[in-house]
Amino acid sequence: MKETLQTIKVLYVESENGIAGSHEAFDRLEKPLPTLRGRKFYGTYDSENGIYRACVKLEIETDKPKEWGLKITNIPGGKYVKDKIKNWVGKENLIGEVFTKLSKSHRTDEGRPSIEFYRSQRELILYLPVMD
């Protein structure tokens, strides 16, 4: 299913080991946050450069990125094709398989990262950027 996403301003931590370092990147991202409750978490992967980022949507009123040592960036909007993994905890190995499946049936936009939206412990939504 295709969906048009708006640009999302986020705080992020870049993994030192690409996708393999995603858990460590999320640990570093979550550590300074006063609470995780109500936050929107994302993972982005730039396949051209092998860069994985653990991200959380910026809450302008309360976030202190400089104090917390976090950087700010935008997750680019545009057209994406999406799929879901239900009850994803412990099934992280399926993420790559789902993106591969999506890329076989759609023309990927390599200029934008793929997105993991951790909607809840029960639902992970994967977005693959596609050409218009």
N, C-alpha and C positions, 0 to 999 in steps of 0.2 A: 504494500500500500504506500502511495506517495503522500508526502506531507511537506508543506512549506513552513520552515522554522524562521522565527525572528532571531536576530543577533542576540546573544546572551553574554552579558558582562560577568566575568568570573575572576575569582582569586585562584591561583594555581601553584602547584609544585611540579617541576619537571623530573621525570624518572631518570636516574643515572644509568639505567640498564634497559632502556626501551620498555617494551611490554613486559618483559621478565621482571622488571622492578616496580610493577604497578602497585602491589600491596605495600611496599615500602614507601612509595610516593603518597599513597592515601594515608598511611600512618603519620607522615610528616605534615600533611595538609590538615588532618584532624586535630593534631596535638594542641595547637594554640587556640582553637575555637572554643569559646566559652560553653557552647552546647552544640550538639549535632541535631537536636530535635527541630523539625521544621525546615531544615536546610535542604537544598537541592544539589545533589552531587552528580558529577559527570566525569567521564574519562574521555580523552580525545587522543586519536592516534594519527599522526602524519606519516603515511606510508612511504612517501618519497624520501623523507629524512630519518625515519625510524624513531621519531620523537613521540613519547607518551607523556601526557599530562593528566594529573589528578586535579580536578577542579570542583569548586563550590560556587554557586551563584552569589554574586556580590550583594550584600545588604548594606546599602549606602549609609543608612542612619547609624548603624552599630558596628560595622566592621572597621578594623584598624590594620590594614595590610602592612604598612611600614613597621608598625610596632610588632606585628606578628612575623615579620620576615617573609611575607608572601607577595608574589607579583600579581599584576592585573593584566588581563587580556580579554579579547572577545572571541567567543565561539561563533564562527560565521553563520549567518542565516542562509536561506535559499532552499532549493528543492532537495529533498532526501527521500529515500525509500526506507521503510522501517520494518522491523520484525521484533518479536518479543521472546524472552526466555522467562518462563514462569518458575517460581521457586528456584531461583538461580544460584543461591548460596551453595557452594560445593560443586557447581556445574560451570565454573568459569572457563573450563576448557572448551565449552561449546561456543564461546564468543567468536573465536576465529572462524569456526566452521560456518556459523550463520553469516558472517560478513562475506566469506568466500561464496556461499550459495547465492547471496544477493548480488554479488558482483558478476556472476555468470549470466544473469538475466537482465542486467541494467548497465548502461554506459556510465562508468564512474567518473566523477569530477575529481581528479587527482590534486587540484589546487586547494581543496578543503579537506579537513580531517574527518575521519569517521568518528561517531559520537556514541558513547555508552551513557544512557541516562538511568541512574539508579533510583527509580521511582519509589521503590520500597524493598523490603527483604523478600517480597513475593514476586516482584516484577522488575525486570531489566529490559529497557527498550533500547534497541540498537538502530542507529541511523547511519545509512551509507549515503554520502553526497553523490548526486547524479546530475548529469547534464540536463538542461531544459528540454 
